């Protein structure tokens, strides 16, 4: 979910474990030479999710930490690929804390149904994140605390 700390935790975790970091949102933006929001505005959330699936299933995991976009979970194909080739960690953050961390969802490339609220998307995604995760880690405190919890899983 946007605001869960995927990018921040990914950077710190990669540095702590001396691994490379891939951010799938950055990969998409670089490959398509557009922001996620631009893709979403021009092609819609279904197309953005299809692009995300294609990018995720092409990643070669070799000493790599991957930070995915929050909508990756909508692709069973991508999530099965990630489960088979990596350890999937769900960063659990309560909705109220997500709202504290994210001042606006308007330009984040947040792929949801047009009529769906942010809270409805959050609730829908929670179950999917839990379904696909090998591990759940609460990310409600400081960044280093979350990274330390994850390191113990290796």
C-alpha positions as CSV (number, residue, x, y, z in Angstrom):
1,X,0.0,0.0,0.0
2,X,1.2,3.5,-0.7
3,X,2.7,4.8,2.6
4,X,3.5,1.4,3.9
5,X,7.2,2.1,3.6
6,X,8.1,-0.2,0.7
7,X,10.7,2.1,-0.9
8,X,12.2,3.3,2.3
9,X,12.4,-0.1,3.9
10,X,13.7,-1.6,0.6
11,X,16.6,1.0,0.5
12,X,17.6,0.4,4.1
13,X,17.3,-3.4,3.8
14,X,19.4,-3.5,0.7
15,X,22.1,-1.4,2.3
16,X,22.1,-3.4,5.5
17,X,22.4,-6.8,3.6
18,X,24.7,-5.4,0.9
19,X,22.2,-6.4,-1.8
20,X,21.0,-4.5,-4.9
21,X,17.6,-2.8,-4.9
22,X,15.0,-2.8,-7.6
23,X,12.0,-0.6,-7.3
24,X,9.3,-1.8,-9.8
25,X,7.7,1.6,-10.0
26,X,11.0,3.1,-11.1
27,X,11.4,0.3,-13.6
28,X,8.0,1.0,-15.1
29,X,8.6,4.7,-15.3
30,X,12.0,4.2,-16.9
31,X,10.8,1.6,-19.4
32,X,7.8,3.7,-20.5
33,X,9.4,7.1,-20.0
34,X,6.3,8.3,-18.1
35,X,5.3,8.6,-14.5
36,X,2.9,6.1,-13.1
37,X,0.3,8.8,-12.8
38,X,0.7,9.7,-16.5
39,X,0.2,6.0,-17.5
40,X,-2.8,5.8,-15.2
41,X,-4.3,9.0,-16.6
42,X,-3.7,8.1,-20.3
43,X,-4.3,4.4,-20.3
44,X,-6.2,3.6,-17.1
45,X,-5.7,1.4,-14.0
46,X,-6.1,-2.0,-15.9
47,X,-3.3,-1.1,-18.4
48,X,-1.1,0.0,-15.5
49,X,-1.6,-3.3,-13.7
50,X,-0.8,-5.2,-16.9
51,X,2.4,-3.3,-17.3
52,X,3.3,-3.9,-13.7
53,X,2.6,-7.6,-14.1
54,X,4.9,-7.8,-17.2
55,X,7.7,-5.9,-15.4
56,X,7.4,-8.0,-12.2
57,X,7.5,-11.3,-14.0
58,X,10.7,-10.3,-15.9
59,X,12.8,-9.6,-12.8
60,X,15.8,-11.8,-12.2
61,X,16.3,-12.2,-8.5
62,X,20.0,-12.4,-7.8
63,X,21.1,-10.9,-4.5
64,X,18.2,-8.4,-4.9
65,X,15.6,-6.6,-2.8
66,X,12.5,-5.7,-4.7
67,X,10.2,-2.9,-3.7
68,X,6.9,-3.5,-5.6
69,X,4.1,-1.1,-6.4
70,X,1.2,-1.5,-4.0
71,X,-1.1,-2.8,-6.8
72,X,1.2,-5.7,-7.7
73,X,-1.0,-7.9,-5.5
74,X,-3.8,-7.7,-8.1
75,X,-1.8,-10.0,-10.4
76,X,-2.0,-13.6,-9.3
77,X,0.6,-14.4,-12.1
78,X,3.1,-11.8,-10.8
79,X,2.5,-12.8,-7.1
80,X,3.0,-16.5,-7.8
81,X,6.2,-15.6,-9.7
82,X,7.4,-13.5,-6.7
83,X,6.5,-16.2,-4.2
84,X,8.5,-18.8,-6.2
85,X,11.6,-16.6,-6.7
86,X,11.8,-14.6,-3.5
87,X,10.5,-14.1,0.0
88,X,7.4,-11.9,0.0
89,X,7.0,-9.6,2.9
90,X,3.9,-7.7,3.7
91,X,4.5,-4.4,5.5
92,X,1.5,-4.0,7.8
93,X,0.4,-0.5,8.5
94,X,-3.0,0.6,9.9
95,X,-5.0,2.8,7.5
96,X,-4.9,5.8,9.9
97,X,-1.1,5.7,9.8
98,X,-1.1,5.4,5.9
99,X,-3.2,8.7,5.9
100,X,-0.6,10.3,8.2
101,X,2.2,9.3,5.9
102,X,0.7,10.1,2.5
103,X,-0.5,13.7,2.2
104,X,-2.2,13.1,-1.2
105,X,-2.9,10.1,-3.4
106,X,-3.7,12.3,-6.4
107,X,-0.4,12.1,-8.2
108,X,1.0,8.8,-6.9
109,X,-0.2,6.6,-9.7
110,X,-2.5,4.8,-7.3
111,X,-4.1,2.1,-9.4
112,X,-7.7,1.5,-8.1
113,X,-11.2,1.2,-9.5
114,X,-12.4,4.8,-10.5
115,X,-15.3,4.7,-8.0
116,X,-13.3,3.1,-5.2
117,X,-12.2,5.1,-2.2
118,X,-8.6,4.9,-0.9
119,X,-10.0,3.2,2.2
120,X,-11.9,0.6,0.2
121,X,-8.7,-0.1,-1.9
122,X,-6.8,-0.5,1.4
123,X,-9.3,-2.9,2.8
124,X,-9.4,-4.9,-0.4
125,X,-5.6,-5.0,-0.6
126,X,-5.1,-6.1,3.0
127,X,-6.5,-9.5,2.3
128,X,-4.5,-9.9,-0.9
129,X,-1.2,-8.8,0.8
130,X,-1.8,-11.4,3.6
131,X,-2.7,-14.1,1.1
132,X,0.5,-13.8,-0.9
133,X,3.0,-12.9,1.9
134,X,5.5,-15.4,3.3
135,X,5.8,-13.1,6.3
136,X,4.0,-10.1,7.8
137,X,6.0,-7.4,9.4
138,X,4.4,-4.4,11.3
139,X,5.9,-1.1,10.1
140,X,4.3,1.2,12.6
141,X,7.5,2.5,14.3
142,X,10.8,3.8,13.0
143,X,12.4,2.6,9.8
144,X,15.3,0.8,11.5
145,X,12.9,-1.1,13.7
146,X,11.1,-2.5,10.7
147,X,14.4,-3.3,8.9
148,X,15.7,-5.1,12.0
149,X,12.5,-7.3,12.1
150,X,13.0,-8.2,8.5
151,X,16.6,-9.1,8.9
152,X,15.7,-11.7,11.5
153,X,13.7,-13.5,8.8
154,X,16.8,-14.3,6.7
